[in-house]
Amino acid sequence: MFCFQCQETAKNQGCTINGMCGKKGSTANLQDLLIYHLKGIAVLAQKAKEADLDVPAANGQFIAEGLFTTITNVNFNDEDLITWILRAQAVKKELFDSVKDKVGSGLHDCATWFSDDSSAFQAKAETVGVLSTENEDVRSLRELLVIGLKGICAYADHAAVLGVTKEEIWNFIYEALTSTTRDLSVDDMVAMVMKAGKMAVTTMAALDQANTQAYGNPEITQVNIGVGTNPGILISGHDLKDMEELLVQTKGTGVDVYTHGEMLPANYYPAFKKYDHLKGNYGGSWWHQNEDFETFNGPILMTTNCIIPIKKKNTYQDKVFTTGVVSYPGTTHIPDRTAGGAKDFSKMIELAKTCPPPTEIETGTIVGGFAHNQVLALADKVVNAIKSGAIKRFIVMAGCDGRHKDRQYFTEVAEKLPKDTVILTAGCAKYRYNKLDLGDIGGIPRVLDAGQCNDCYSLAVIAMKLRDAFGLDHINDLPISFDIAWYEQKAVAVLLALLHLGVKGIRLGPTLPAFVSPTVLNVLVENFDIKPIGDVEADINAMMAGN
C-alpha cells in the first residue's frame, strides 16, 4: 500500500504497511482500485459529453458516493469495498456499452479494464495506486486534486441526500478525474486544482442551501453536555437526514438522542429543537470515541466519516451501527432508504431500551449556532465592536481535530490570544477550545462556532459581508487571520476554497500535507503565502500584526 491522504500519515511521508488510521494494506489497495474504476466512469462520461451525448446524473452521484467511501475513517471493510468495485464496474460497463461506438479510440485503461475475479483485484490495485505516477510533482498535483475532490464529493453527496444537486458539480467531477489520466502541463494541472477550489465553494453553498431549506438557519444555542436518566442513542458523523429520521423514530419511545463529534451542530437547527428527547452532546471529537462510546452504554450510529478501529478492550462493538458509505467489519449496517421512504432504525431503538442510561462524563453547556445568517443578524453589533476597537482581530481556527500532541498548539493559541480577539470556528477543531471559559466582548462570545466542517462556507460568507460593510477591496484587508487545523480530505476541499477566494497568509498545521511536493509547496507559498504553524507566542504576535 501507499497512502498519504491524511495528516497523520507515517513520518509525514506515507503509510506503506498499515494505515496510521488503522486500515489494512489490503483495504487501502481496494480503495485505490475503486478510485481507478471511478476514474474510468469519469473518462467515459467526459468522452460522452465531448460527443454531445447525454450522461445520466446518476453517474456523477455514484462517483461522489464512491469517492466519499475512500475518505479517511469511513470504510475499513474489504468485503464491502469489493462490493463497491463490482458496482463500479457495472456502472462503468453500462456507460461503456452506450458510448463505445461513438466516442472514438484512445480510452484510458481505467475505462476499459474489467474483472469479475475479486482475487485479481489486489494485483491490479498494486499497479494503479498513487505511486503509479512516477514524477513527484505530477503525482502531487494529481493527488491534491483527487484528495480535494473527495471532500467536494462528500459535501455534494450530503446535499444530494436532501434533494439539492447541481449538474455543474457532476460535470466538474468528470472533467477533474479525467484530467488525472492525461499528460497535462503543470500550468494546466494547477489551473484544475484552482478550479476545484471554485467548485468547493459552489458545493458548500449547495449544502448550506440544502441544510437550511430542510432544517432552518442555525440559531445561537446553549447545548447541554450532561446526561438524562433515560437510555440513549448516540449519533456521530455529519448526515442531518439520518439525524432527522432517528429523532422521528425515537419520539415517544423513552429513548433519548445525543450528538457526538461533528453532529454537535445539529443542536443549532430549529427543526430539531422541537424534539424534547434530543438531550444534547456527549463527549468530544472523533478520536475520543473509544472512551466516549464505552461510557455511553447505548447504541451508536455512525453516519459518515469519523469511525475509528475498535480496540480489543472495548465492549461496545455490538452496539455500533453504520449507515450510508460507512462500513466496519463486525458491526450492523442499516441499509439506505428507498425512494420516498426512511431508514429503519428500529433495531437500534429496541437495543437502546435494554441499555442503561449514559454515564455522565461532564456537565454544563456549550454555545454554538453562529452560522452566517445568525452572525449577519448581529452585523451592526460586530461592526461597531470593530470600529470601537473592542474587537481587534478575528482568528479563523476551523478544520479538523486529531490525535497528534502537536494539536495542543490550537488550545494554547485560544488560551493566549488577547482578550480583544474573536475565534471563528467550524469543524471538529472546535473541540480543542469550545469548552474553555474565554468570555465575551460586549455580549459577543469569543468563540463563534458556525457548525460542521462544511460550514466553513459560513465563515467565508461572514468575511465577505464584513469586507463589504467596511468598503474594502478584499478579505485580506480585514483584521482577520487564518490558523487552520487539518486532518482529512474535506479540510483539503475547504483549503482549496479559501485559496480560490484569494485568502492569503493561511497558517496550516500541525504538519503540512505529505502529498504536496516541495515544488508544489513553493507554488502555494509564492502565490498564497501558505505557511506552517510554529511557536504559539510568535504566531499570535504575527497574526495580531496582520502577518
Secondary structure, DSSP 8 states (H G I E B T S, - for coil): --B--STT-GGGT-BSSS-TTS--HHHHHHHHHHHHHHHHHHHHHHHHHHTT----HHHHHHHHHHHHTTSTTTB--HHHHHHHHHHHHHHHHHHHHHHTTTS-S---HHHH-----GGGHHHHHHHHSGGGS-SHHHHHHHHHHHHHHHHHHHHHHHHHHTT---HHHHHHHHHHHHHTTS---HHHHHHHHHHHHHHHHHHHHHHHHHHHHHH-----EEEE-S--SS-EEEEESS-HHHHHHHHHHHTTTT-EEEE-GGGGGGGGSHHHHT-TTEEEE-S-SGGGHHHHHHHH-S-EEE-SS------TT---GGGEEEETT-B-TTSEEE----TT-----HHHHHHHHTS--------SEEEE---HHHHHHTHHHHHHHHHHTS--EEEE--B---S-GGGHHHHHHHHHS-TTEEEEE-SGGGGGTTTS---EETTEESEEE--SGGGHHHHHHHHHHHHHHTT-S-GGGSSEEEEEE--SHHHHHHHHHHHHTT----EEESS--TTS-HHHHHHHHHHH--EE---HHHHHHHHHTT-
